[in-house]
């Protein structure tokens, strides 16, 4: 049997390689790291998390919670490794980013049907192939994909990562452990600010000096990963209704909600490193130290990684790709991950899963499994291939792209839960059919 090439060992590529191999397909996984690294990558391991360590909400009333549960039931490698390396994060699934990446790498390299090749791919290979090189695809391959589709240019937006600080450098006399609304096990460090402290922090933030990023404009920032300084420029209270909202958190010293709260989320299993939740940024490094140290509990913070920003590129997938992320002209050439216009770790994983499940069927002369719009996995594939979408932009999973219920359900949480239950019944039926 001819091996299927998978280009790129990020979340989507790793998932795709695993799903093909689990279906008895020989796989050649081609990854350019460590010989060639991108500005956002630091580790030679696969499935490296370059931004947050959180895979977001884990409740079925939340669309990404549904998508994760679909993937769990379908035997996702990424979800299994995330569960094994998770750290406490309230109602979210967050992981020790280094242990997670190492575990994915070990499982991929030890699979008997997967061969790993270290090389940069500079042209679109003949099929069967799944290209999952991510939004930081090398210039050579990016140009080759552009020529392959005949697109004048890729679409793009800017993405940013949050800083990391050591736990021991946080002044716990000015902070406390708690989860919002007491969900979870007091998983976040909460750093309060009163009005005067917030006012000083806010004005320092909006006036801080940014690092130069070629082509950067506020309007090109992806809404789901917006730099904190860009968010602040939208208005004085924008942060207080966003990542710094105090709702559901009471300072144990006063028994009242603070004016604003910065939350820190555990970033490794040892609990020695925490990230500043919602503090993606592209401020210059000295400015990050100066401004973020104005948060009272972080006045002596030790930064082990500063925030960075990088350009993400993605295909205008409608009109190019089908619901299985495959080339409309050649079903044995498929793409997966953020380069297709799905946004987020879990969404990238889902695209890798579906591209691989479909490719495994196609190389065996079978019809790909049909994931309908009632499922989160199916809805994402239908979104990126919908030629009626006007201004195509990267999309996180959300209930609005799933098929609506045929009956009226209130309140919204009950409606979302009903949508999730309907989806999981379909997923279970597909599993029984042996997809």
MARVEX-334896 format. One record per residue: residue in three letters; x, y, z of N, C-alpha, C in turn. Coordinates in steps of 0.001 Angstrom, whole numbers, padded with zeros to 6 digits, always signed. Atoms other than C-alpha are relative to their C-alpha. Layout:
<atoms>
ALAXYZXYZXYZ
...
</atoms>
This chain:
<atoms>
UNK+000839-001200+000000+000000+000000+000000+000874+001249+000000
UNK-000733-001261+000049+001259+003470-000898-000197+000778+001293
UNK+000094-000788-001223+002076+005574+002133-000638+001344-000285
UNK+000550-001357+000064+000105+008765+002740+001009+000930+000645
UNK-000887-001009-000584+002354+011750+003258-000822+000974+000835
UNK+000564-001075-000817+001471+014133+006086+001120+001006+000205
UNK-001033-001036-000077+003410+017398+005937-000321+000931+001156
UNK+000211-000841-001174+003731+019163+009275-000465-000810+001193
UNK+000314+000777-001205+003644+017731+012797-000494+000895+001125
UNK+000693-000763-001023+001599+020334+014604-001182-000793+000520
UNK+001175+000700-000531-001734+019510+016200-000753-000729-001107
UNK+000770+000605+001088-003537+018876+012898+000776-001132-000662
UNK-000799+001027+000654-000671+016948+011304+000216-001221+000863
UNK-000180+001133-000908-000024+014804+014353-001275-000823+000102
UNK+001282+000712-000057-003721+013949+014632-000258-000759-001291
UNK+000241+000647+001293-003933+013187+010915+000868-001244-000158
UNK-000902+001154+000122-000887+010908+010977-000476-001157+000874
UNK+000462+001034-000932-002237+009042+014002-001267-000685-000510
UNK+001263+000587+000463-005716+008548+012572+000199-000884-001231
UNK-000304+000847+001158-004342+007230+009278+000636-001312+000449
UNK-000702+001198-000462-002016+004816+011081-000926-000932+000772
UNK+000946+000819-000762-004769+003639+013418-000974-000739-000909
UNK+000853+000664+000990-006728+002710+010294+000789-000938-000909
UNK-000825+000945+000744-003858+000567+009019+000684+000580-001220
UNK-000625-000658+001146-002483+003124+006548+001449+000348+000335
UNK-001380-000418-000178+001276+003586+006155+000088+001520-000124
UNK-000097-001463-000036+002250+007185+006938+001458+000427-000008
UNK-001274-000700-000099+005291+009305+006191-000304+001405+000499
UNK+000219-001315-000606+005172+012300+008524+001263+000832-000216
UNK-001154-000833+000353+007448+015080+007236-000079+001307+000787
UNK-000030-001187-000860+008416+017840+009681+001351+000693-000151
UNK-001257-000719+000229+011013+020561+009103+000762+000298+001291
UNK-000718-000161-001262+011808+021015+012805+000793-001271+000297
UNK-000674-001182-000556+014401+020973+014296+000948+000684-000977
UNK-000960-000578+000941+016453+021685+011150-000350+001444-000349
UNK+000447-001363+000294+014360+024761+010425-001140+000334+000943
UNK+001001-000415-000977+012353+026616+013067-000685+001280-000476
UNK+000695-001254+000265+009752+029383+012808+000224+000938+001184
UNK-000192-000935-001119+009840+032550+014953-000805-000345+001246
UNK+000867+000285-001143+007069+031178+017196+000334-001314+000701
UNK-000281+001316-000568+008517+027715+017849+001320-000014+000762
UNK-001181+000083-000855+011048+026830+020543+000448-001440+000227
UNK-000280+001402-000310+010914+023029+020817+000048-000836-001276
UNK-000013+000904+001149+011808+020234+018370-001166-000985-000001
UNK+001076+000984-000120+008807+018228+019573-001215+000346-000844
UNK+001207-000159+000797+005532+017736+017729-001106+000661+000841
UNK+001184-000570-000662+002217+019458+018547+000374+001052+001034
UNK-000433-001046-000926+003983+022414+020160-001074+001076+000126
UNK+000989-001046-000254+001579+024894+021762+000737+001331+000084
UNK-000789-001227+000054+002938+028296+020782-000689+001175+000677
UNK+000708-001089-000677+000248+030457+022395-000414-000469+001394
UNK+000489+000422-001310-001933+029511+025379+000226-001500+000205
UNK-000035+001438-000306-001727+026149+027148-001401-000544+000246
UNK+001383+000399-000247-005530+025999+027320-000697-000431-001279
UNK+000859+000453+001091-007808+024005+025039-001440+000462+000222
UNK+001254-000717-000247-010642+026155+026403-001039-000861+000713
UNK+001050+000557-000835-013972+025200+027939-000266-001474-000236
UNK+000185+001455+000071-014890+021607+028689-001429-000418+000309
UNK+001403+000317-000295-018656+021821+029278-000776-000167-001302
UNK+000768+000251+001216-021189+020535+026766-000924+001156-000364
UNK+000759-001202+000332-023073+023829+026976+000851+000973-000813
UNK-000955-000813+000741-020003+025268+025233+000384-000758-001274
UNK-000232+000678+001283-019329+024527+021538+001352-000702-000041
UNK-001303+000665+000031-015632+023777+022031+000009-001196+000944
UNK+000151+001173-000856-016593+021438+024877-000615-001156-000760
UNK+000593+001032+000853-018789+019553+022417+001037-000563-000963
UNK-000993+000461+000970-015997+019416+019832+001021-000912+000663
UNK-000947+000859-000718-013607+017984+022416-000615-001364+000308
UNK+000639+001279-000331-016121+015330+023467-000167-000862-001248
UNK+000065+000764+001251-016669+014320+019840+001349-000655-000277
UNK-001336+000521+000281-012918+013912+019404+000419-001076+000994
UNK-000308+001041-000999-012551+011978+022662-000627-001327-000417
UNK+000710+001235+000344-015164+009454+021558+000550-000634-001268
UNK-000523+000493+001268-013505+009160+018150+001461-000445+000095
UNK-001357+000499-000189-010120+008231+019639+001088+000974-000390
UNK-000982-001019+000342-008262+011502+019158+001287-000168+000802
UNK-001302+000024-000676-004539+011330+019950+000204+001263+000819
UNK-000242-001279-000665-004411+015021+020849-000812+000110+001286
UNK+000824-000075-001215-007313+014811+023314+000473-000987+001050
UNK-000498+000983-000959-005915+011650+024908+001267+000512+000693
UNK-001232-000531-000586-002515+013291+025420-000289+001210+000882
UNK+000383-001150-000818-004175+016460+026727-000553-000450+001345
UNK+000567+000512-001250-006122+014468+029326+001105-000531+000911
UNK-001066+000617-000790-002941+012695+030420+000958+001037+000592
UNK-000953-001022-000459-000977+015931+030871-000710+001262+000478
UNK+000771-001196-000351-003718+018288+032060+000443+000565+001340
UNK-000213-000708-001262-003255+020859+034794-001325+000652+000378
UNK+001266-000549-000463-005997+022402+036897-000257+001382-000618
UNK+000355-001280+000634-007827+025236+035146-001498+000244+000066
UNK+001431-000251-000152-011355+025420+036499-000809-000822-000980
UNK+000851+000690+000961-013869+024583+033781+000644-000182-001350
UNK-000713+000144+001265-011196+024528+031058+000898-001236+000017
UNK-001002+001050+000129-008912+021803+029766+001315+000676-000373
UNK-001314-000578+000233-005347+023112+030098+001048-001070+000256
UNK-001017+001046-000070-002126+021146+029785+001353+000580+000382
UNK-001423-000313-000128+001506+021155+030789+000541-000041-001429
UNK-000297-000059+001429+002635+022325+027353+001202-000857-000404
UNK-001205+000754+000348+006040+020604+027480-000248-001504+000096
UNK+000315+001421-000151+004804+017255+028796-000959-000458-001096
UNK+000968+000326+001053+001926+017342+026292+000715-000238-001329
UNK-000708+000111+001268+004175+017941+023299+000918-001217-000030
UNK-000887+001162-000076+006650+015297+024452-000784-001299-000140
UNK+000811+001214+000070+003876+012711+024886-000501-000246-001421
UNK+000439+000158+001388+002461+013354+021409+001157-000498-000859
UNK-001179+000388+000774+005967+013070+019954+000347-001465+000225
UNK-000352+001387-000326+006682+009800+021759-000982-000982-000633
UNK+001003+000915+000554+003409+008217+020642+000108-000090-001524
UNK-000145-000013+001459+003875+009289+017018+001229-000808-000413
UNK-001252+000658+000396+007493+008104+016841-000007-001501+000292
UNK+000012+001424-000346+006671+004742+018429-001049-000796-000776
UNK+001025+000733+000751+003777+003882+016087+000659-000759-001149
UNK-000695+000804+001019+004882+001031+013791-000330+000373-001443
UNK+000376-000338+001374+003079+002430+010736+000363+001439-000381
UNK-000376-001391+000278+004472+005983+010987+001515+000120-000100
UNK-001411-000334+000188+007863+006959+009588+000137+001510+000027
UNK-000202-001443-000111+009117+010424+010540+001218+000413-000816
UNK-001089-000539+000813+011233+012369+008052+000209+001462+000371
UNK-000320-001387-000319+013017+015591+009029+000457+000701-001276
UNK-000328-000703+001239+012940+017868+005980-001006+001117-000215
UNK+000922-001056+000413+011437+021052+004614-000583-000363-001355
UNK+000683+000245+001270+008865+020420+001896-000170+001344-000699
UNK+000020-001280+000711+009099+023130-000769-000928+000006-001211
UNK+000987+000058+001084+006472+021979-003282-001161-000864+000459
UNK+001174+000796-000360+003005+020453-003101+000203-001418-000529
UNK-000241+001375+000464+003570+016665-003209-001214-000553-000747
UNK+001107+000736+000607+001511+014371-005378-000737-000762+001085
UNK+000773+000717-000992-001298+012704-003487+000309-001488-000007
UNK+000797-000511-001120-002165+011018-001340+000861+000777+001010
UNK-000738-000844-000919-001028+013830+000950-000956+000895+000774
UNK+000700-000994-000816-002338+015979+003800+001043+001033+000419
UNK-000927-001079-000331-000571+019329+004157-000553+000748+001206
UNK+000451-000601-001262-000824+020649+007708+001149+000778+000612
UNK-001191-000731-000422+002065+023083+007972-000318+001252+000796
UNK+000376-001056-000919+000099+025649+009927+000084+001392-000582
UNK+000028-001387+000462-000194+029414+009709+001383+000611-000172
UNK-001367-000477+000168+003604+029771+009805+000736-000873-001012
UNK-000578+000787+001078+004207+027703+006675+001228+000720-000570
UNK-001228-000599+000524+007718+028273+005276-000295+000758-001292
UNK+000212-000827+001181+008063+030826+002501-000028-000831-001277
UNK-000076+000805+001222+009011+028216-000083-001280-000795-000228
UNK+001221+000783+000165+006012+025967+000565-001209+000912-000153
UNK+001098-000953+000139+003708+028954+000981-000121+000474-001440
UNK+000021-000423+001398+004692+030168-002472-000467-001122-000918
UNK+000411+001147+000813+004231+026671-003877-001506-000243+000087
UNK+001449+000172-000166+000708+026404-002423-000742+001106-000742
UNK+000603-001125+000723-000102+029838-003822-000021-000295-001496
UNK-000056+000354+001420+001030+028682-007280-000921-001172-000311
UNK+000834+001191+000206-000796+025350-006878-001463+000381-000180
UNK+001401-000418+000091-004138+027059-006325-000204+001177-000958
UNK+000144-001157+000871-003394+030057-008503-000570+001203+000717
UNK+000478-001153-000767-004332+032422-005693+001017+001125-000096
UNK-000902-001149+000039-002911+035911-005931+000759+000131+001304
UNK-000666-000063-001295-002172+035895-002227-000828-000737+001037
UNK+000710+000553-001150-003045+034273+001067-000698+001130+000745
UNK+000532-000917-000998-005291+035970+003552+000890-000106+001232
UNK-000828+000083-001190-003625+036761+006850-000592+000810+001145
UNK+000300-000786-001194-004101+038013+010383+001169-000168+000952
UNK-001093+000073-000960-001827+038553+013370-000469-000670+001282
UNK+000290+000777-001200-001721+036285+016411+001069+000317+001046
UNK-000929-000375-001065-000066+036824+019782-000055-001010+001134
UNK-000088+000908-001142+001076+034810+022803+000209+000799+001277
UNK-000084-000680-001296+000924+035720+026492+001305-000321+000710
UNK-001225+000255-000780+003891+036025+028885-000211-001079+001063
UNK-000010+000974-001087+004823+033413+031490+000828+000555+001146
UNK-000745-000435-001186+005941+034163+035069+000179-001176+000951
UNK-000194+001059-000993+007329+032007+037851-001001+000185+001139
UNK+000972-000060-001092+004865+031145+040605+000603+000623+001254
UNK-000611-000486-001230+007345+031951+043355+000210+001514-000001
UNK-000206-001443+000061+007697+035534+042097-001293+000794+000162
UNK+001290-000668-000210+003969+036292+042552-000163+000304+001489
UNK+000189-000392-001396+003266+038210+045760-001386-000477+000463
UNK+001269+000584-000421+000591+036016+047354-000639+000757+001159
UNK+000645-000890-000963-000003+038645+050025-001001+000922-000690
UNK+000867-000868+000784-001715+040559+047242-000827-000788-001020
UNK+000730+000858+000940-003273+037596+045399-000587-001174+000755
UNK+000593+001177-000640-005329+034499+046141-000414-001012-001066
UNK+000437+001078+000894-006286+031173+044601-001524-000080+000003
UNK+001446+000199+000133-009855+030829+043281-000323-000210-001469
UNK+000552+000078+001345-011869+029916+040207-001266+000840-000036
UNK+001186-000833+000125-014600+032165+038892-001251-000797+000353
UNK+001238+000633-000488-017935+031321+040550+000288-001281+000777
UNK-000426+001180-000775-015975+028719+042575-000084-001300-000793
UNK-000055+001216+000815-015921+026308+039630+001418-000552+000056
UNK-001323+000604-000077-013058+023825+039766+000515-000013+001423
UNK-000627+000141-001312-010599+023654+042626+000937+001169+000305
UNK-000816-001197-000267-009381+027230+043123+001258-000031-000860
UNK-001088+000318+000915-007233+026772+040041+000789+001200-000499
UNK-000669-001185+000524-006268+030371+039213+000570+000842+001136
UNK-000478-001050-000904-004095+032924+040978-000647+001298-000457
UNK+000732-001218+000333-006136+036127+041121+000722+001215+000559
UNK-000765-001199-000354-004345+039465+041147-000915+001211-000139
UNK+001007-001065+000001-006690+042288+042130+000634+001372-000211
UNK-000370-001414+000110-006507+045984+041273-001190+000841+000443
UNK+001065-000958-000299-008469+048838+042778-000065+001009-001146
UNK+000217-000924+001120-009644+051735+040612+001264+000803-000315
UNK-001192-000810+000229-006496+053838+041086+001105-000842-000646
UNK-001027+000873+000572-004210+050895+040324-000326-000349-001444
UNK+000413+000305+001376-006229+049955+037250+000196+001205-000902
UNK-000128-001213+000798-006235+053553+036030+001455+000205-000424
UNK-001415-000162+000323-002444+053769+036218+000471-001071-000980
UNK-000356+001104+000889-002043+050355+034581-000552+000231-001402
UNK+000642-000205+001294-004504+051191+031804+000736+001050-000835
UNK-000643-001071+000748-002840+054442+030809+001432-000367-000394
UNK-001342+000474+000364+000629+052862+030908-000078-000988-001161
UNK+000158+001021+001041-000632+050018+028708-000264+000619-001365
UNK+000354-000566+001311-002184+052133+025966+001116+000890-000543
UNK-001105-000862+000444+000907+054368+025861+001310-000766-000184
UNK-001242+000779+000041+003478+051537+025933+000493-000169-001438
UNK-000629+000110+001314+005884+051062+023043-000104-001434-000520
UNK+000195+001311+000601+005081+048202+020708+001207-000398-000839
UNK-001027+000510+000902+007526+045983+018868-000494+000163-001436
UNK+000389-000171+001398+007550+046572+015134-000267-001350-000634
UNK+000369+001219+000717+005722+043863+013217-000430+000428-001389
UNK+000260-000454+001364+005736+044296+009442-001446-000285-000413
UNK+001369+000144+000489+002239+044901+008091-001049+000002+001074
UNK+000974+000083-001087+000616+045006+011534-000897+001229+000051
UNK+000992-001026-000298-002573+047003+011985-001027-000642+000919
UNK+000978+000543-000940-005182+046618+014731-001100-000778-000710
UNK+001127+000635+000690-007811+045662+012150+000347-001396-000513
UNK-000407+001314+000477-005752+042607+011108+000208-001011+001124
UNK-000175+000903-001140-005752+041063+014584-001200-000940+000091
UNK+001092+000947-000185-007771+037884+015082-000696+000278+001323
UNK+000769-000401-001180-010558+038693+017539+000187-000949+001178
UNK-000090+000965-001084-010082+035489+019531+001344-000020+000699
UNK-001332-000009-000622-006423+036198+020327+000572+001406-000077
UNK-000346-001399+000168-006287+039975+020521+001030+000453+001035
UNK-000957-000541-000973-003241+041676+022092-000699+000886+001023
UNK+000671-000706-001087-004151+043191+025436+000031+001506-000223
UNK-000087-001443+000241-002961+046636+024355-000974+000444-001099
UNK+000989-000309+001040-005184+046515+021244-001395+000039+000617
UNK+001286+000025-000690-008143+045564+023427-000186+001257+000844
UNK+000089-001182-000858-007355+048416+025813-000321+001246-000799
UNK+000250-001176+000827-007396+050927+022972-001455+000125-000413
UNK+001415-000054+000362-011046+050057+022369-000846+000718+001049
UNK+000741-000727-001027-012052+051747+025603+000505-000317+001389
UNK-000522+000101-001358-011256+052265+029257-000487-001261+000712
UNK+000572+001138-000738-013562+049492+030497+000009-001304-000793
UNK+000021+001213+000824-013007+046996+027675+000658-001177+000716
UNK-000681+001077-000714-010513+044961+029727-000809-000481+001192
UNK+000782+000360-001181-012813+045053+032771-001250-000805-000360
UNK+001091+000854+000469-015532+043420+030670+000538-001192-000790
UNK-000654+001094+000703-013021+041026+029137+000869-000809+000938
UNK-000857+000875-000807-009986+039219+030594+000207+000459+001442
UNK-000192-000502-001363-009846+041466+033693-001317+000156+000761
UNK+001291-000173-000674-013514+041158+034639+000046-000613+001402
UNK-000035+000484-001377-013957+040768+038405-001209-000852+000372
UNK+001250+000688-000306-017382+039101+038186+000265-001448+000415
UNK-000154+001376-000477-017588+035858+040168+001229-000228+000848
UNK-001216+000122-000811-014411+036586+042154-000082+000973+001173
UNK+000030-000852-001189-014352+037928+045713+001349-000061+000706
UNK-001254-000096-000730-011217+039127+047439-000243-000485+001426
UNK+000247+000522-001354-011007+037066+050665+000312+001005+001103
UNK-000325-000995-001019-009555+040079+052485-001137+000988+000224
UNK+001066-000994-000095-012542+042323+051748-001384-000602-000116
UNK+001301+000623+000241-015313+039899+050793-000752+000626-001150
UNK+000656-000700+001105-016084+042131+047797+000738-000263-001305
UNK-000635+000107+001307-015407+042014+044065+000953+001180-000202
UNK-000922-001097+000285-012304+044052+043136-000457+000798-001220
UNK+000321-000818+001178-012377+046736+040455+000403-000736-001281
UNK-000469+000801+001130-010389+044492+038078+000854-001133+000552
UNK-000769+001166-000443-008712+041087+038358+000766-000586-001183
UNK-000823+000725+000959-005819+039620+036386+000131-001433+000503
UNK-000107+001399-000397-005911+035820+036435+001255-000635-000597
UNK-001149+000776+000441-002865+033569+036189-000397-001468-000017
UNK+000366+001411+000130-003314+030000+034942+001260-000860-000008
UNK-001127+000926-000077-000979+027121+035752+000422-000454-001390
UNK-000479+000312+001336+001238+026368+032745+000791-001298-000064
UNK-000688+001287+000008+003121+023252+033819-000480-000836+001177
UNK+000523+000912-001021+002382+020202+035956+000581+000291+001377
UNK-000647-000288-001282+004831+021277+038640-000602+001215+000690
UNK+000584-001201-000587+002884+024499+039182+001026+001089+000254
UNK-001064-000983-000206+006093+026511+038953-000076+001174-000962
UNK+000126-001046+001016+005102+028573+035911-001478+000265-000259
UNK+001379-000409+000285+001885+030524+035266-000016+000972-001171
UNK+000137-000974+001082+000634+032449+032238-001064+001032+000352
UNK+000938-001090-000241-001213+035766+032291-001172-000165-000964
UNK+001146+000333+000841-004676+034865+031000-000496+001239-000745
UNK+000507-001096+000813-005765+037080+028118+001009+001086-000275
UNK-001020-001032+000152-002464+038975+028045+000898-000243-001216
UNK-000755+000041+001238-001409+038205+024491+000462+001422-000317
UNK-000536-001347+000167+000794+041103+023490+001102+000029-001042
UNK-001195-000185+000812+003324+042508+021073+000740+001267+000437
UNK-000824-001057-000551+004771+045162+023348+001479-000435-000003
UNK-001408+000321-000133+008555+045386+023435+000245-000650+001362
UNK-000235+000770-001224+010023+043103+026092+000200+000888+001227
UNK-000140-000856-001199+011195+045902+028462-001319+000660+000402
UNK+001292-000599-000294+007739+047476+028169-000931-001009+000669
UNK+000799+001025-000669+006079+044194+029100+000384-000092+001468
UNK-000473+000076-001385+008230+044018+032220-000483+001210+000791
UNK+000375-001229-000699+007493+047648+033128-001501+000074+000259
UNK+001442-000200-000117+003747+047691+032479-000663-001118+000805
UNK+000661+001104-000688+002782+044225+033690+000432-000101+001462
UNK-000429-000041-001407+004799+044715+036877-000774+001039+000798
UNK+000866-000948-000696+002352+047528+037694-001202-000695+000618
UNK+001029+000789-000661-000161+044817+038575+000533-000318+001393
UNK-000587+000065-001349+000286+044847+042371+000634-001335+000365
UNK-000547+001303-000389+000792+041111+042879+001191-000416-000861
UNK-001096+000339+000906+003309+041056+040006+001131+001018+000054
UNK-000996-001066-000064+005505+043900+041208+001420-000533-000040
UNK-001329+000625+000067+008446+041489+041516-000008-001216-000927
UNK+000164+001176+000855+007368+039079+038762+001267-000310-000789
UNK-001109+000490+000819+010058+036986+037095-000590-000584-001282
UNK+000551+000433+001281+009210+036583+033407+000926-001037-000629
UNK-000798+001046+000635+010409+033302+031937-000217-000031-001504
UNK+000222-000182+001437+008910+034103+028522-000854+001234-000186
UNK+000811-001169+000310+007662+037378+027149-000965-000326-001131
UNK+000961+000177+001066+004684+037682+024847+000603+000342-001356
UNK-000480-000237+001361+005289+037580+021093-001187+000043-000956
UNK+001029-000053+001037+003291+038263+017941+000582-000525-001298
UNK-000446+000504+001291+003483+036549+014580-001158+000039-000996
UNK+000994-000048+001060+001677+036662+011259-000480-001410-000325
UNK+000612+001264+000397-000715+033804+010488-000590+000142-001396
UNK+000581-000025+001346-001658+032991+006907-000947-001175-000172
UNK+000970+001069+000215-004611+030961+005725-000582+000101-001406
UNK+000599+000066+001324-006275+029866+002500-001390+000617-000007
UNK+001410-000343+000207-009469+031335+001137-000664-001312-000430
UNK+000373+001398+000252-010812+027794+001465-001277-000201-000813
UNK+001193+000198+000838-014346+028211+000039+000342+000155-001489
UNK-000336-000001+001417-014032+027367-003643+001286-000734-000306
UNK-001235+000756+000174-010730+025564-003064-000092-001389+000622
UNK+000045+001257-000747-011462+022837-000499-001431-000477+000182
UNK+001323+000560-000257-014377+020476+000082-000204-000189+001501
UNK+000342+000160-001417-016005+019476+003372+000971-000905+000745
UNK-001007+000860-000617-013153+017016+003988+001385+000661-000055
UNK-001240-000770+000071-010487+019745+003580+000874-000415-001182
UNK-000738+000469+001168-009476+018219+000228-000185+000951-001171
UNK+000049-000796+001212-008713+020003-003046-001205-000435-000832
UNK+001191+000320+000799-011924+020201-005069+000376-000648-001333
UNK-000436+000554+001287-009897+019262-008178+000670-001358+000166
UNK-000752+001229-000234-007932+016415-006595-000241-000467+001429
UNK+000366+000417-001369-009432+014583-003592+001124-000678+000772
UNK-001124+000620-000703-006063+012967-002771+001035+001018+000459
UNK-000831-001066-000553-004496+016340-001940-000869+000785+000975
UNK+000814-000644-001036-005875+017647+001351+000874+000914+000862
UNK-000657-000942-000905-005020+020365+003842-000675-000125+001363
UNK+000597+000073-001331-005629+020641+007586+000639+001045+000900
UNK-000527-000938-000983-005185+022975+010536-000350+001436-000313
UNK+000349-001412+000094-005198+026734+010811+000181+000573-001391
UNK-000174-000508+001355-004036+027193+007233-001284-000128-000819
UNK+001267+000141+000718-007563+026139+006173-001046+001009+000445
UNK+000973-000977-000491-009304+028857+008194-000751-000442+001231
UNK+000515+000317-001337-010220+026930+011320+000929+000677+000993
UNK-000808-000738-000964-008999+028770+014404-000087-000676+001356
UNK-000027+000592-001327-007900+027187+017669+000619-001386-000009
UNK-000640+001300-000139-006115+024126+018955-000949-001161-000299
UNK+000933+001125+000137-009166+021885+019130-000551-000048-001421
UNK+000507-000053+001369-010503+023059+015773+001038-000540-000990
UNK-001058+000529+000858-007128+022326+014139+000072-001517+000110
UNK+000010+001447-000220-007180+018871+015690-001150-000660-000738
UNK+001185+000558+000671-010697+018273+014357+000187-000051-001508
UNK-000223+000000+001446-009665+019246+010841+000971-001105-000394
UNK-000927+001084+000268-006729+016846+011001-000677-001363+000086
UNK+000748+001254-000139-009040+014086+012207-000837-000270-001255
UNK+000927+000224+001110-011599+014583+009436+000752-000188-001320
UNK-000776+000164+001227-009017+015014+006655+000589-001405-000078
UNK-000600+001335-000027-007368+011746+007746-001039-001099-000149
UNK+001057+001017+000117-010601+009774+008175-000477-000106-001438
UNK+000437-000009+001398-011650+010826+004682+001084-000575-000910
UNK-001098+000485+000838-008202+010149+003164+000155-001509+000122
UNK-000109+001448-000197-008081+006653+004696-001052-000729-000815
UNK+001066+000623+000801-011409+005846+003041+000329+000094-001485
UNK-000236-000212+001434-010391+007320-000311+001105-000890-000551
UNK-001088+000831+000522-007104+005410-000625-000398-001474-000052
UNK+000519+001370+000052-009100+002232-000044-001181-000136-000952
UNK+001076+000044+000982-011637+003124-002710-001384+000064+000594
UNK+001289-000101-000668-014421+003813-000233-000462+001453+000076
UNK+000538-001343-000190-016683+006802+000359+000385+000506+001391
UNK-000334-000550-001312-015577+009126+003183-001215+000004+000925
UNK+001120-000058-000947-017703+009087+006355-000641+001386-000022
UNK+000721-001278+000047-020367+011805+006407-000246+000499+001419
UNK+000266-000691-001255-020218+014088+009423-000930+001164-000327
UNK+000960-001029+000404-023374+016199+009083+000168+001304+000774
UNK-000066-001321-000621-023901+019818+010079-000517-000021+001435
UNK+000439+000147-001390-025504+018572+013308+001157-000300+000941
UNK-001177+000264-000815-021996+017662+014518+000968+001173-000106
UNK-000973-001095+000017-019258+020132+015429+001094-000260-001028
UNK-001032+000331+000981-016656+018300+013329-000506+000253-001414
UNK+000578-000204+001323-018961+018311+010319-000271+001456-000307
UNK+000323-001411+000209-020030+021925+010805+001234+000811-000361
UNK-001239-000711+000335-016415+023135+010722+000417-000253-001441
UNK-000351+000324+001377-015716+021290+007474-000933+000659-000995
UNK+000966-000654+000876-018889+022694+005944+000191+001509-000012
UNK-000238-001442-000042-018006+026217+007097+001145+000395-000928
UNK-001170-000416+000794-014563+026318+005463-000199-000285-001488
UNK+000243+000321+001404-015995+024898+002219-001249+000683-000559
UNK+001255-000647+000389-019111+027107+002046+000292+001195-000909
UNK-000299-001056+000968-018816+029207-001115-000945+001187+000111
UNK+000898-001145-000188-021696+031434+000015+000531+000969+001050
UNK-000591-000890-000997-019499+032876+002794+000671+001157-000725
UNK-000535-001167+000683-018664+036419+001744+001414+000325+000423
UNK-001318-000367-000516-015782+037760+003807+000515-001129+000871
UNK-000452+001187-000716-014154+034463+004783+001086+000358+000999
UNK-000945-000279-001071-012328+034733+008124+000176-001246+000862
UNK-000209+001153-000892-010808+032238+010600-001153-000139+000993
UNK+001190+000251-000815-013526+030606+012695+000285-000989+001116
UNK+000093+000949-001112-013586+029088+016153-001323-000728-000098
UNK+001274+000711-000042-016261+026450+016640-000992+000782+000859
UNK+001063-000653-000760-019546+027959+017797-001327-000604-000439
UNK+001271+000662+000284-023130+026787+017921-000728+000593-001206
UNK+000718-000628+001103-024223+029223+015215+000278-000674-001341
UNK-000276+000663+001276-022549+027139+012475-000510-001441-000014
UNK+000645+001310-000018-024237+023894+013617-001457+000150-000421
UNK+001416-000022+000370-027684+022988+012343-000844+000309+001236
UNK+000835-000334-001164-030340+024536+014620-000909-001160+000387
UNK+000972+000999-000445-032697+022412+016677-001318+000190-000735
UNK+001309-000081+000653-036057+021610+015161-001097+000357+000990
UNK+000977-000386-001019-037766+022515+018430+000562+001157+000818
UNK-000407-001144-000791-037660+025544+020689+000379-000459+001407
UNK-000474+000375-001333-035619+025102+023881+000536+001252+000686
UNK-000507-001101-000818-035011+027663+026629+000377-000544+001374
UNK-000837-001134+000403-032839+028875+028278+001096-000424-000964
UNK-001058+000237+000975-029777+029146+026035+000879-001179+000389
UNK-000861+001100-000442-027722+026730+028154-000655-001353-000276
UNK+000732+001241+000275-030434+024071+027800-000032-000284-001502
UNK+000000+000174+001461-030616+024673+024052+001360-000525-000464
UNK-001335+000443+000395-026849+024299+023702+000258-001447+000414
UNK-000164+001375-000464-026885+021122+025774-000767-000968-000895
UNK+000801+000850+000894-029635+019702+023550+000692-000178-001347
UNK-000759+000094+001251-027576+020498+020444+001163-000972+000168
UNK-001134+000883-000266-024601+018718+022020-000447-001456+000105
UNK+000494+001368-000152-026630+015667+022967-000399-000593-001349
UNK+000365+000461+001353-028019+015428+019428+001253-000382-000790
UNK-001238+000260+000722-024498+015622+018013+000664-001288+000461
UNK-000696+001172-000531-023073+012971+020315-000737-001295-000332
UNK+000747+001179+000457-025865+010565+019390+000408-000370-001423
UNK-000438+000246+001380-024818+010965+015746+001418-000566-000010
UNK-001382+000487-000080-021153+010481+016643+000024-001457+000437
UNK+000042+001385-000483-021966+007294+018565-000481-000948-001099
UNK+000493+000824+001121-023896+005970+015547+001096-000211-001039
UNK-001105+000123+000943-020938+006688+013262+001059-000968+000511
UNK-000977+000897-000595-018617+004871+015662-000479-001449-000116
UNK+000569+001354+000113-020945+001833+015659+000132-000533-001420
UNK-000142+000412+001406-020673+001802+011851+001453-000238-000379
UNK-001406+000292+000235-016890+001567+012176+000706+001006-000886
UNK-000656-001003+000834-015723+004864+010700+001523-000047+000151
</atoms>
